Amino acid sequence: MADLEAFRQEVRAWLDVNCPEEMRQPMKDETDAVWGGRNAAFKSEAQKLWLDRMGEKGWTVPEWPKEYGGGGLSKAEAKILKDEMRAIKARSPLQSFGIWMLGPALLKYGNEEQKKEHLPKIARGEIRWAQGYSEPNAGSDLASLMTKCEDQGDHYLINGQKVWTSYADQADWIFVLVRTDFDAPKHEGISFVLVDMDQPGVTTKPIKLISGKSPFCETFFDDARCEKYNLVGEMNKGWSIAKYLLTHEREMIGGSGANVGAMRPMGDVAAQQVGLNADGVLSDPMLRADVARAEIDGLAFLATMERVTDEAKSGQGVGANSSMLKYYGTELNKRRLELMMDSGGHDALEWGAESDVARHWLRTKANSIEGGTSEVQLNIIAKRILDLPTA
């Protein structure tokens, strides 16, 4: 315990000196998030400075081994770092599908060469990754995917289409599920490969959403080249990797509902929009109750996320709990934006307003679909957590 307390003091002192003041303010919009990549665009010098400093320490991925760009921290030390960052409201220095999804998969299934090649670049934000899973005819039934990967002797050729590939138009590389055996049962014959998107055989097309903005894309592979050393795991055994990665994706999506540290408190948002009465509180008692309930539920969910994370790190795994986190986090995020719309009144409906609440509210509707629909998650929860009988 004495060693951990000494580490806490060290972390606190380091953050005090190295975390720019701007990076201790709540994010105002999507441009405040840093995604990294070959063509990374920073909104301010503080963003780049914060990423560089945290990347140099390995604290963008504190528990990854140091040889792969991580901080090499223990579970207890990583929790201290998270607590101290939260205490000063420090933003995450890097948003990354590489950190949230691909990294854990490579740590578990990748070979040494793949880990050394890709993980340090992910940790430092040098390469931005996209996910190539869903297809036009393979959404919830992902195992029906038909993107073809053919052996050409010294490399593979990939042909097919992926859809809902978030930010693929800004990504450098993409991890892709491909069909490598068309005669095998659909859950077999699938492989997991890594593809450099900077080639003529890969093109992307944004998909416009009801919010008017487009994080999603269609991605097309036309004789796209994939080197053989970029096959992760065994040929035709990619489904196991796919399932493992999905648990991390669902945690990531669910976590958006508990990301209270990066958001302005709902009470502050409501106060700015509707004002306070003479007693310094929101005059609408129903709105006060709804705001308090949302804030408390967010903190409770954050505690649940930390408990599940601690259980996973102790060897118990996440498993079906990822569906629980994904479902509830999704609903919490939707409820939060509903409240922002309610407190904003007719002003919140203004399209293109400075706050842009309406766009964010519309965007949350996709949370119920992406990463597995809410109906699918509820079925998993009923079967695997509640152990309810099947129909």
Summary of the structure (lengths in Angstrom):
residues: 391
radius of gyration: 21.8
end to end distance: 51.1
largest distance: 76.9
contacts: 1230
relative contact order: 0.09
helix: 52%
strand: 13%
